[in-house]
Amino acid sequence: MIALTSLLDTKSSARVSELTEHLEIKFGLQGVKITPYPHITLMTAEIPDTEELKQYLEQTCMGLHNLTVRTTGIGIFPGENPVVYIPVLRTQELNQFHFRLHRDVAEMSSEMGVFYNPKLWLPHISLALGDTTPEILGPVLSFLCNYNFNWEITLDNLTLLQKCGDYYLKDEEFRFGSRALIF
C-alpha cells in the first residue's frame, strides 16, 4: 500500500513538527511519527506497477502550479485510538485536483483506500494518532486550544510514501511545474 501525499511547505511543516514535539513531551504521544513528514494524505492505494504511477505523477506535476489551502480549528476522528488533526478546508480547486488524481490513480490501482474517495475525503494534518486514548483527549485538546490553527499553506508537490517496517517513508517527491525529482 502506498500513500500519495503532499508535504507541507517549510513554515507549516515547522509548525506541525513543533506541535507534535510538544505533544510527545507533555503527553507521551509519538504515534504520528509513523510518517516523519508533516503532510496531507490525498489517497492510499495498492499499485501493482509503481513505475507507471511515478511516470504519471511526473507528467501530471509538470502541468501543475502551487496550490494554496487553508486550515482552521481542531478535529477528532473518534475511536479506541482517536486521531487529533487540523482540518484542511476544501475548495473547488482542491476538490478538482483531488478528484482528477483519484480518478487517474484508480485506473492503475488494484485497491483504493475507501476514506480517500472524493465524496468521503476529509483533508487534514494529523497531530496525534495511534497512541491516543479517549481519556487523554481532554488534556490534549485543552493544550491545543492555546494555538491558532488558521493557517495558509502552499502545496507544491506530490510525494509518494511507501510502508517500510513500521514507518511510511518518502519514495519520491515530484515538484509542481518541474521535471526534477527529489529523493
C-alpha positions as CSV (number, residue, x, y, z in Angstrom):
1,M,0.0,0.0,0.0
2,I,1.3,3.4,-1.0
3,A,0.2,6.8,0.3
4,L,0.1,9.7,-2.1
5,T,0.6,12.9,-0.2
6,S,1.6,16.5,-0.4
7,L,4.3,17.5,2.0
8,L,3.7,20.8,3.7
9,D,5.7,24.0,3.0
10,T,8.7,24.7,5.3
11,K,6.9,27.1,7.6
12,S,3.8,24.9,8.0
13,S,6.0,21.8,8.4
14,A,7.9,23.5,11.2
15,R,4.7,24.5,13.0
16,V,3.3,20.9,12.9
17,S,6.7,19.5,14.0
18,E,6.8,21.9,16.9
19,L,3.2,20.9,18.0
20,T,3.9,17.1,17.7
21,E,7.1,17.6,19.7
22,H,5.1,19.4,22.4
23,L,2.5,16.6,22.4
24,E,5.3,14.0,22.8
25,I,7.0,15.8,25.6
26,K,3.8,16.7,27.5
27,F,1.6,13.6,26.8
28,G,4.0,11.0,25.5
29,L,2.2,10.9,22.1
30,Q,4.5,9.9,19.3
31,G,2.4,7.6,17.1
32,V,2.1,10.3,14.5
33,K,5.8,9.9,13.7
34,I,4.9,6.7,11.8
35,T,5.1,9.2,9.0
36,P,8.0,11.5,9.8
37,Y,7.0,14.3,7.4
38,P,4.1,16.7,8.1
39,H,1.7,16.2,5.1
40,I,-1.8,16.0,3.7
41,T,-2.7,12.5,2.5
42,L,-4.5,12.6,-0.8
43,M,-5.1,8.9,-1.1
44,T,-3.9,5.4,-0.3
45,A,-3.8,2.7,-2.9
46,E,-2.5,-0.7,-3.8
47,I,-0.5,-0.2,-7.0
48,P,0.9,-3.2,-8.8
49,D,3.2,-1.1,-11.1
50,T,4.7,1.8,-9.2
51,E,6.8,2.8,-12.2
52,E,3.6,3.5,-14.1
53,L,2.4,5.6,-11.2
54,K,5.7,7.5,-11.0
55,Q,5.6,8.3,-14.7
56,Y,2.0,9.6,-14.3
57,L,3.0,11.7,-11.3
58,E,6.0,13.2,-13.1
59,Q,3.8,14.1,-16.1
60,T,1.0,15.4,-14.0
61,C,3.2,17.6,-11.8
62,M,4.8,19.3,-14.8
63,G,1.4,20.9,-15.6
64,L,0.5,21.9,-12.1
65,H,1.0,25.2,-10.2
66,N,1.3,25.7,-6.5
67,L,-2.0,25.3,-4.6
68,T,-2.9,27.4,-1.6
69,V,-5.0,25.7,1.1
70,R,-6.3,26.9,4.4
71,T,-6.8,25.2,7.8
72,T,-8.9,26.0,10.8
73,G,-9.6,24.5,14.2
74,I,-9.0,21.1,15.5
75,G,-10.8,17.9,14.6
76,I,-11.1,14.4,16.1
77,F,-11.7,11.0,14.3
78,P,-13.3,9.1,17.3
79,G,-12.5,5.6,18.2
80,E,-10.4,3.5,20.6
81,N,-7.4,5.5,19.5
82,P,-8.8,8.8,18.4
83,V,-7.0,10.9,15.8
84,V,-6.4,14.6,16.6
85,Y,-6.0,16.6,13.4
86,I,-6.1,20.1,11.8
87,P,-8.8,20.2,9.2
88,V,-7.9,21.5,5.7
89,L,-10.8,23.4,4.1
90,R,-12.0,22.0,0.8
91,T,-12.2,24.5,-2.0
92,Q,-13.3,24.0,-5.6
93,E,-9.6,24.0,-6.8
94,L,-8.6,21.4,-4.1
95,N,-11.6,19.2,-4.9
96,Q,-10.9,19.3,-8.7
97,F,-7.2,18.5,-8.0
98,H,-8.1,15.6,-5.7
99,F,-10.8,14.2,-8.0
100,R,-8.5,14.1,-11.0
101,L,-5.7,12.4,-9.1
102,H,-8.1,9.9,-7.5
103,R,-9.8,9.1,-10.9
104,D,-6.4,8.5,-12.6
105,V,-4.7,6.6,-9.8
106,A,-7.8,4.3,-9.5
107,E,-7.1,3.2,-13.1
108,M,-3.7,1.9,-12.0
109,S,-4.8,0.5,-8.7
110,S,-6.0,-2.9,-7.6
111,E,-7.4,-1.3,-4.4
112,M,-8.1,2.3,-3.2
113,G,-8.4,3.5,0.4
114,V,-12.1,4.0,0.9
115,F,-11.8,7.1,3.1
116,Y,-10.0,8.9,0.2
117,N,-12.9,8.6,-2.2
118,P,-13.7,12.2,-3.4
119,K,-17.1,12.1,-1.7
120,L,-15.7,11.0,1.7
121,W,-12.3,12.6,1.8
122,L,-11.6,14.9,4.7
123,P,-8.2,16.5,4.1
124,H,-6.3,17.0,7.3
125,I,-3.0,17.2,9.0
126,S,-2.6,14.6,11.8
127,L,-1.2,15.8,15.1
128,A,-1.8,12.6,17.2
129,L,-2.8,9.1,16.1
130,G,-2.3,5.5,17.1
131,D,-1.3,6.0,20.7
132,T,-4.1,8.3,21.9
133,T,-6.9,7.3,24.2
134,P,-10.3,8.8,24.9
135,E,-9.1,9.6,28.4
136,I,-6.2,11.8,27.1
137,L,-8.3,13.8,24.7
138,G,-9.5,16.4,27.2
139,P,-6.0,17.4,28.3
140,V,-4.6,17.3,24.7
141,L,-7.5,19.5,23.4
142,S,-7.1,21.9,26.4
143,F,-3.4,22.2,25.5
144,L,-4.1,22.7,21.8
145,C,-6.7,25.4,22.5
146,N,-3.7,27.7,23.2
147,Y,-2.8,27.7,19.5
148,N,-4.2,29.4,16.4
149,F,-4.9,27.0,13.5
150,N,-6.0,29.5,10.9
151,W,-3.1,28.8,8.5
152,E,-2.4,29.3,4.9
153,I,-0.3,26.5,3.3
154,T,1.3,26.3,-0.1
155,L,1.2,22.8,-1.6
156,D,3.9,22.4,-4.3
157,N,4.5,18.7,-4.5
158,L,3.1,15.2,-4.8
159,T,5.1,12.8,-2.6
160,L,4.9,9.0,-2.8
161,L,5.3,7.3,0.6
162,Q,5.9,3.6,0.9
163,K,5.5,1.5,4.1
164,C,8.9,0.4,5.3
165,G,8.6,-1.6,8.5
166,D,6.6,0.5,11.0
167,Y,7.0,3.7,9.0
168,Y,5.8,5.4,5.9
169,L,8.9,6.8,4.2
170,K,9.4,9.0,1.2
171,D,9.9,7.1,-2.0
172,E,9.9,10.0,-4.5
173,E,8.8,13.7,-4.4
174,F,7.5,15.4,-7.6
175,R,7.5,19.2,-7.6
176,F,4.8,21.1,-9.4
177,G,5.9,22.7,-12.7
178,S,9.2,20.8,-12.7
179,R,10.8,17.6,-14.1
180,A,13.3,17.5,-11.2
181,L,12.8,14.6,-8.8
182,I,13.8,14.8,-5.2
183,F,14.9,11.7,-3.4
